[in-house]
């Protein structure tokens, strides 16, 4: 019998396809309401932390340098009040075999896929994750297919995404490039069903558990070099796995008092699934178009329950402009001799400003860098922006309007961050959870789950529910 490949039919088989492609059933973690056994799902990965770490070290992943950015720190202090200006450190993840921290995210998925006898792996991603999967799979003899959202309807592709496709193909992966829209996850499901390959999803517990080693390394290296854990760790936030895995690693290592700040590029006003707005942004990841929706409803991903749940771990959520990130990328290269990709420097731009609010003896860690080159470099990205009608100029980034202009700061003191209302974000999460799970009354178990999900308490959840006029068990 011929399978029905219509969009609705394939999407209706999502659970069945995912169960086969991941090797376990998400239903075992469900409780019947909003809540599910998150920690149980995370522990379903059949490897200890030590086994994950050892595997990574034997496959070109981890043990990356933690570098103190002395010149950037010095510059930040010239913009700060007397006695202020934390030491800025960066974990140089560009030295991983694939050129980014995504190799950590890929390694555990590939390790499991190989052990379970899968012939290949599939990843739906337009970012560095594709290269991470391809490198890890190549090492153990597995095939790789990367599915990218790359073009608008004119066939014009983002230079950064095209560069990542080139990198994947160079390693031997097959790359399927699609136009922007809902077909990405559909086509991913079709390929998983047709090939029988493993779903190396960004949002599976395998992927997020792999990032925990990054958080542990940061904590251990700071403790060894400076005698204490960092006061602040800043993570670029998109789908949430980067922050989630890093924060879990910090907690695992004992850094319970370290403040975790989520950082995204401000692309407010641009719709990520809009064909005519797709090429009017200069950041394909690490921006609010992914960061906010996935923070407030993480299960919008390609698996039934996402392991990336950043609201559980973030203490603050801040944004920065595109122009400021490009500016800091240039400063990193010219002051520290480190040429790294701008997407990975989103958190560095935030760190430059946040450091000015902390005392000089505080330690602030930017938890990742990424490789740069070809379409990932700022020059082709700014050229592409101009070709798409974006006004690129030097001035005050406070005047930047996403999709209309990119303003490079004329002075380092003009680098600013905008604080998102974390309670508003928490309220949105609670609202979305009730809406998407269609519960008529929030149970006691759900209340406790929601409190953990938004890093708050049950009384706060009840307060949000009262505002939303949603009933719950008293």
C-alpha positions as CSV (number, residue, x, y, z in Angstrom):
1,X,0.0,0.0,0.0
2,X,1.4,3.4,-1.0
3,X,2.0,5.7,1.9
4,X,0.0,9.0,2.0
5,X,2.7,11.7,1.6
6,X,0.3,14.7,1.9
7,X,1.3,17.3,4.5
8,X,-1.5,16.4,6.9
9,X,-1.0,12.7,6.6
10,X,2.8,12.9,7.3
11,X,2.3,15.3,10.2
12,X,-0.3,13.0,11.7
13,X,2.3,10.2,11.7
14,X,4.7,12.4,13.6
15,X,4.6,10.4,16.9
16,X,5.0,7.1,15.1
17,X,7.9,8.3,12.9
18,X,9.7,9.9,15.9
19,X,9.3,6.8,18.0
20,X,11.1,4.7,15.4
21,X,13.7,7.3,14.5
22,X,14.7,8.0,18.1
23,X,14.6,4.5,19.6
24,X,12.3,5.4,22.5
25,X,8.7,6.4,23.1
26,X,8.0,9.8,24.5
27,X,4.6,8.6,25.8
28,X,6.4,6.9,28.7
29,X,7.1,10.3,30.3
30,X,3.6,11.7,30.0
31,X,1.3,12.2,33.0
32,X,-1.8,13.1,31.1
33,X,-1.8,16.9,31.6
34,X,0.7,19.7,31.1
35,X,3.4,18.0,33.2
36,X,5.7,15.3,32.1
37,X,8.7,13.6,33.6
38,X,11.5,15.9,32.3
39,X,14.3,14.5,34.4
40,X,13.2,11.0,33.6
41,X,13.4,11.8,29.9
42,X,16.9,13.3,30.3
43,X,18.1,10.3,32.2
44,X,16.8,8.0,29.5
45,X,20.0,8.7,27.6
46,X,21.8,5.4,28.4
47,X,25.2,7.0,29.2
48,X,26.6,8.4,32.3
49,X,28.1,11.9,32.3
50,X,31.6,10.5,32.4
51,X,30.9,8.2,29.5
52,X,29.6,11.2,27.4
53,X,32.6,13.2,28.3
54,X,35.1,10.4,27.5
55,X,33.4,9.8,24.2
56,X,33.6,13.4,23.2
57,X,37.3,13.7,24.1
58,X,38.0,10.7,21.9
59,X,36.1,12.3,19.0
60,X,37.6,15.8,18.8
61,X,35.1,17.4,21.2
62,X,35.6,19.3,24.4
63,X,38.5,20.4,26.6
64,X,38.4,23.7,24.8
65,X,40.4,26.7,26.1
66,X,38.9,29.2,28.5
67,X,40.5,32.5,27.5
68,X,40.6,35.8,29.4
69,X,39.8,38.7,27.0
70,X,42.1,41.2,28.7
71,X,41.9,43.9,26.1
72,X,38.1,43.8,25.7
73,X,37.9,43.9,29.5
74,X,40.2,46.9,29.6
75,X,38.0,48.7,27.0
76,X,34.8,47.8,28.9
77,X,36.3,49.4,32.0
78,X,36.8,52.7,30.2
79,X,33.0,52.8,29.8
80,X,32.2,51.7,33.3
81,X,32.0,53.5,36.7
82,X,35.2,53.5,38.9
83,X,35.9,50.0,40.2
84,X,33.5,48.3,37.8
85,X,34.2,46.1,34.9
86,X,34.2,42.3,35.4
87,X,36.9,40.1,33.8
88,X,35.5,38.8,30.5
89,X,36.3,35.2,29.7
90,X,35.3,33.2,26.6
91,X,35.1,29.4,26.1
92,X,36.7,29.0,22.7
93,X,34.3,26.4,21.2
94,X,35.5,27.1,17.7
95,X,38.4,24.7,18.5
96,X,36.0,21.8,18.5
97,X,36.4,19.5,15.5
98,X,33.4,21.0,13.7
99,X,34.1,24.6,14.6
100,X,31.4,25.2,17.2
101,X,29.9,23.9,20.5
102,X,27.3,22.0,18.3
103,X,29.8,19.1,18.1
104,X,29.0,18.5,21.7
105,X,25.3,18.4,20.9
106,X,25.8,16.0,18.0
107,X,28.2,13.6,19.6
108,X,25.8,11.8,22.0
109,X,23.2,11.4,19.2
110,X,25.7,9.9,16.9
111,X,27.2,7.7,19.6
112,X,23.7,6.3,20.3
113,X,22.8,5.9,16.6
114,X,25.9,3.9,15.9
115,X,25.3,1.7,18.9
116,X,21.7,1.0,17.9
117,X,22.7,0.0,14.4
118,X,21.3,2.9,12.4
119,X,22.9,3.4,9.0
120,X,22.7,7.1,9.1
121,X,21.5,10.3,10.8
122,X,19.3,13.2,9.8
123,X,19.4,16.7,11.2
124,X,17.0,19.5,10.4
125,X,19.1,22.7,10.9
126,X,20.3,25.7,9.1
127,X,23.1,26.3,11.6
128,X,26.4,24.9,12.8
129,X,24.6,21.8,14.1
130,X,24.7,20.2,10.6
131,X,28.5,20.4,10.5
132,X,28.6,19.0,14.1
133,X,26.5,16.0,13.1
134,X,28.4,15.5,9.8
135,X,31.8,15.4,11.5
136,X,30.7,13.1,14.3
137,X,29.0,10.7,11.8
138,X,32.0,10.7,9.5
139,X,34.2,9.5,12.3
140,X,32.1,6.4,13.0
141,X,31.1,5.6,9.4
142,X,27.5,6.8,9.4
143,X,25.7,8.6,6.5
144,X,24.4,12.1,7.1
145,X,21.5,14.1,5.7
146,X,21.1,17.7,6.7
147,X,17.8,19.5,5.9
148,X,18.1,23.3,5.7
149,X,15.7,26.2,5.4
150,X,17.8,28.2,3.1
151,X,16.0,30.2,0.3
152,X,13.2,32.6,-0.2
153,X,10.7,32.1,-3.0
154,X,13.1,33.9,-5.4
155,X,15.7,31.3,-4.8
156,X,18.0,33.7,-2.9
157,X,19.8,32.0,-0.1
158,X,21.3,33.4,3.1
159,X,25.1,33.5,2.7
160,X,25.7,32.2,6.2
161,X,23.4,29.2,5.6
162,X,25.0,28.5,2.2
163,X,28.4,28.4,3.9
164,X,27.2,25.9,6.4
165,X,25.8,23.7,3.6
166,X,29.3,23.9,1.9
167,X,30.9,22.8,5.1
168,X,28.5,19.9,5.6
169,X,29.0,18.7,2.0
170,X,32.8,18.9,2.3
171,X,32.6,16.4,5.1
172,X,30.4,14.1,3.0
173,X,26.9,14.9,4.1
174,X,24.0,15.2,1.7
175,X,22.2,18.6,2.1
176,X,18.6,19.2,1.2
177,X,17.9,22.9,0.9
178,X,14.3,24.2,1.2
179,X,12.5,27.5,0.9
180,X,11.3,29.2,4.1
181,X,8.0,27.9,5.4
182,X,6.3,24.9,7.1
183,X,7.9,22.3,4.8
184,X,11.1,21.9,6.8
185,X,9.7,19.6,9.5
186,X,7.4,17.9,6.9
187,X,10.3,17.0,4.7
188,X,12.4,16.0,7.6
189,X,9.7,13.5,8.7
190,X,9.4,12.2,5.1
191,X,13.2,11.5,5.0
192,X,13.2,9.9,8.4
193,X,10.4,7.6,7.3
194,X,11.9,6.7,3.9
195,X,15.5,6.2,5.1
196,X,15.0,4.7,8.5
197,X,17.9,6.9,9.7
198,X,18.2,8.2,13.3
199,X,16.7,11.6,14.1
200,X,19.6,13.6,15.4
201,X,17.2,16.3,16.6
202,X,18.5,19.5,18.2
203,X,15.8,19.0,20.8
204,X,16.3,15.4,21.9
205,X,17.7,14.5,25.3
206,X,20.8,13.2,23.5
207,X,21.6,16.6,22.1
208,X,21.1,18.6,25.3
209,X,22.9,16.0,27.5
210,X,25.9,16.4,25.2
211,X,26.2,20.1,26.0
212,X,26.3,19.5,29.8
213,X,30.1,18.9,29.4
214,X,30.5,22.6,28.4
215,X,28.9,23.9,31.6
216,X,31.0,21.5,33.7
217,X,34.2,22.5,32.0
218,X,33.5,26.2,32.5
219,X,32.8,25.6,36.2
220,X,35.9,23.4,36.7
221,X,38.3,25.7,34.8
222,X,37.2,28.8,36.6
223,X,37.5,27.1,40.0
224,X,41.0,25.9,39.0
225,X,42.3,29.2,37.6
226,X,40.5,31.8,39.8
227,X,39.5,29.8,42.9
228,X,35.8,30.3,42.4
229,X,32.9,29.7,40.1
230,X,32.0,32.5,37.7
231,X,29.5,35.1,38.9
232,X,27.8,35.2,35.5
233,X,27.6,33.0,32.4
234,X,26.0,34.4,29.3
235,X,24.6,32.0,26.6
236,X,23.3,32.9,23.1
237,X,19.7,31.8,23.0
238,X,17.7,30.5,20.1
239,X,16.0,27.2,20.4
240,X,17.2,27.0,24.0
241,X,19.4,23.9,24.0
242,X,22.6,25.8,24.3
243,X,21.6,27.6,27.5
244,X,19.8,24.5,28.9
245,X,22.7,22.2,28.5
246,X,25.3,24.7,29.7
247,X,23.2,25.5,32.8
248,X,22.6,21.9,33.6
249,X,26.4,21.4,33.4
250,X,27.1,24.3,35.8
251,X,24.6,22.9,38.3
252,X,26.2,19.4,37.9
253,X,29.6,20.9,38.7
254,X,28.3,22.7,41.8
255,X,28.0,26.3,40.4
256,X,24.6,26.8,41.9
257,X,24.9,30.5,42.5
258,X,26.2,31.4,39.0
259,X,23.7,33.8,37.3
260,X,22.7,32.5,33.8
261,X,21.8,35.2,31.3
262,X,20.1,34.4,27.9
263,X,21.2,36.7,25.1
264,X,19.4,37.1,21.7
265,X,19.8,39.5,18.8
266,X,16.8,41.8,18.6
267,X,14.8,41.0,15.4
268,X,11.5,42.1,16.8
269,X,9.0,42.9,14.1
270,X,10.4,40.3,11.6
271,X,8.5,37.1,11.2
272,X,10.8,34.1,10.8
273,X,8.4,32.2,8.5
274,X,7.8,35.2,6.2
275,X,9.1,34.8,2.7
276,X,9.7,38.5,2.1
277,X,11.3,39.1,5.5
278,X,13.6,36.0,5.4
279,X,16.5,37.8,3.8
280,X,16.0,41.1,5.7
281,X,17.8,39.7,8.7
282,X,21.5,39.2,9.1
283,X,21.3,36.6,11.8
284,X,20.0,33.1,11.1
285,X,20.2,31.9,14.7
286,X,20.6,33.4,18.2
287,X,17.8,35.9,17.6
288,X,14.4,36.7,19.2
289,X,12.6,35.1,16.3
290,X,13.6,31.7,17.7
291,X,14.6,32.7,21.2
292,X,11.2,34.1,22.4
293,X,8.8,31.5,20.8
294,X,10.9,28.5,21.9
295,X,11.4,29.9,25.4
296,X,7.6,30.4,25.9
297,X,6.6,27.2,24.2
298,X,9.6,24.8,23.8
299,X,7.5,21.9,22.5
300,X,7.1,23.6,19.1
301,X,10.1,21.6,18.0
302,X,10.5,18.5,15.9
303,X,10.1,16.1,18.8
304,X,7.0,15.6,21.1
305,X,8.8,17.0,24.1
306,X,11.8,19.2,23.8
307,X,14.8,18.7,26.1
308,X,15.7,22.3,25.5
309,X,13.8,24.2,28.2
310,X,15.6,27.5,28.8
311,X,13.1,29.1,31.1
312,X,14.0,26.4,33.7
313,X,17.5,27.8,33.9
314,X,17.7,31.5,32.9
315,X,17.8,34.3,35.5
316,X,17.7,37.1,32.9
317,X,16.9,37.5,29.2
318,X,18.4,40.4,27.4
319,X,18.7,41.5,23.7
320,X,21.3,43.3,21.7
321,X,21.2,44.9,18.2
322,X,22.6,43.4,15.0
323,X,25.0,46.3,14.6
324,X,26.4,45.9,18.1
325,X,27.2,42.3,17.5
326,X,29.0,43.0,14.2
327,X,30.9,45.8,16.1
328,X,32.0,43.5,18.9
329,X,33.0,40.8,16.4
330,X,35.4,43.3,14.9
331,X,36.7,44.3,18.3
332,X,37.3,40.7,19.2
333,X,39.4,40.3,16.1
334,X,41.3,43.5,16.3
335,X,41.9,43.7,20.1
336,X,42.2,40.0,20.9
337,X,43.4,38.5,17.6
338,X,40.4,36.1,17.6
339,X,38.3,36.1,14.3
340,X,35.1,34.3,15.2
341,X,31.6,34.2,13.7
342,X,29.2,37.0,14.6
343,X,26.3,34.6,15.7
344,X,28.5,33.2,18.4
345,X,29.4,36.8,19.5
346,X,25.9,37.7,20.4
347,X,26.6,36.8,24.0
348,X,29.9,38.6,23.8
349,X,28.2,41.8,22.9
350,X,25.9,41.4,25.9
351,X,28.9,40.5,28.1
352,X,30.7,43.7,27.1
353,X,27.9,45.8,28.5
354,X,27.0,43.6,31.5
355,X,30.6,43.5,32.6
356,X,30.4,47.3,33.2
357,X,27.8,46.7,35.9
358,X,29.9,44.2,37.9
359,X,32.9,44.8,40.1
360,X,36.4,44.3,38.7
361,X,37.0,41.1,40.6
362,X,33.9,39.4,39.2
363,X,34.2,36.8,36.5
364,X,31.9,36.8,33.5
365,X,32.1,33.9,31.0
366,X,30.8,33.9,27.4
367,X,30.2,30.2,27.0
368,X,31.0,29.7,23.3
369,X,32.5,30.9,20.1
370,X,32.0,29.6,16.5
371,X,34.2,29.5,13.4
372,X,33.9,32.1,10.7
373,X,34.7,32.3,7.0
374,X,33.0,32.6,3.6
375,X,29.3,33.5,4.1
376,X,29.6,33.4,7.9
377,X,32.0,36.4,7.9
378,X,30.6,39.9,8.7
379,X,31.7,41.3,5.3
380,X,29.5,39.1,3.1
381,X,26.7,39.4,5.6
382,X,26.7,43.2,5.5
383,X,27.1,43.1,1.7
384,X,24.1,40.8,1.5
385,X,22.1,43.1,3.8
386,X,22.8,46.1,1.5
387,X,21.8,44.1,-1.6
388,X,18.4,43.4,0.1
389,X,17.8,47.1,0.8
390,X,19.1,47.3,4.4
391,X,20.7,50.6,5.3
392,X,24.1,49.9,6.9
393,X,25.7,52.8,8.6
394,X,27.7,53.9,11.7
395,X,25.9,55.7,14.5
396,X,23.8,55.0,17.5
397,X,22.5,51.4,17.6
398,X,19.5,52.5,19.7
399,X,18.1,53.8,16.4
400,X,18.3,50.4,14.7
401,X,15.0,49.0,13.2
402,X,15.3,45.3,12.3
403,X,14.6,44.7,8.7
404,X,15.3,48.4,7.8
405,X,18.8,49.2,9.0
406,X,21.9,48.0,10.7
407,X,23.7,50.6,12.8
408,X,27.3,49.9,13.8
409,X,28.1,51.8,17.1
410,X,30.3,54.8,16.6
411,X,31.8,54.4,20.1
412,X,32.0,51.4,22.5
413,X,29.9,53.3,25.1
414,X,27.0,53.0,22.7
415,X,26.8,49.2,23.0
416,X,23.6,48.7,25.0
417,X,21.4,45.8,26.0
418,X,17.6,45.7,26.5
419,X,16.2,43.8,29.4
420,X,13.2,41.6,28.7
421,X,10.6,41.4,31.4
422,X,11.3,37.9,32.7
423,X,8.0,37.8,34.5
424,X,6.1,38.6,31.3
425,X,8.0,35.8,29.6
426,X,7.1,33.4,32.4
427,X,3.4,34.5,32.1
428,X,3.5,33.8,28.4
429,X,4.9,30.3,29.0
430,X,2.1,29.5,31.5
431,X,-0.5,30.8,29.0
432,X,0.9,28.8,26.1
433,X,1.2,25.6,28.2
434,X,-2.5,25.7,29.2
435,X,-3.6,26.6,25.7
436,X,-1.5,23.9,23.9
437,X,-2.4,21.1,26.3
438,X,-6.1,22.1,26.3
439,X,-6.5,21.5,30.1
440,X,-9.7,22.8,31.6
441,X,-8.3,22.9,35.1
442,X,-4.6,23.0,36.1
443,X,-3.8,20.1,38.5
444,X,-1.5,20.2,41.5
445,X,1.0,18.2,39.6
446,X,0.8,20.7,36.7
447,X,1.3,23.6,39.1
448,X,4.5,22.1,40.5
449,X,5.7,21.3,37.0
450,X,5.0,24.9,35.7
451,X,6.8,26.3,38.7
452,X,9.9,24.3,37.8
453,X,9.5,25.2,34.1
454,X,9.6,29.0,34.8
455,X,12.2,28.8,37.6
456,X,9.8,30.2,40.1
457,X,7.3,28.9,42.7
458,X,3.7,27.6,42.8
459,X,2.3,30.9,44.1
460,X,3.8,32.7,41.1
461,X,2.1,30.2,38.8
462,X,-1.2,30.7,40.6
463,X,-0.9,34.4,40.2
464,X,-0.4,34.1,36.4
465,X,-3.4,31.7,36.2
466,X,-5.5,34.2,38.2
467,X,-4.6,37.0,35.8
468,X,-5.5,34.7,32.8
469,X,-8.7,33.6,34.5
470,X,-7.6,29.9,34.2
471,X,-9.0,27.6,36.9
472,X,-6.6,25.4,39.0
473,X,-6.9,23.0,41.9
474,X,-6.9,25.0,45.1
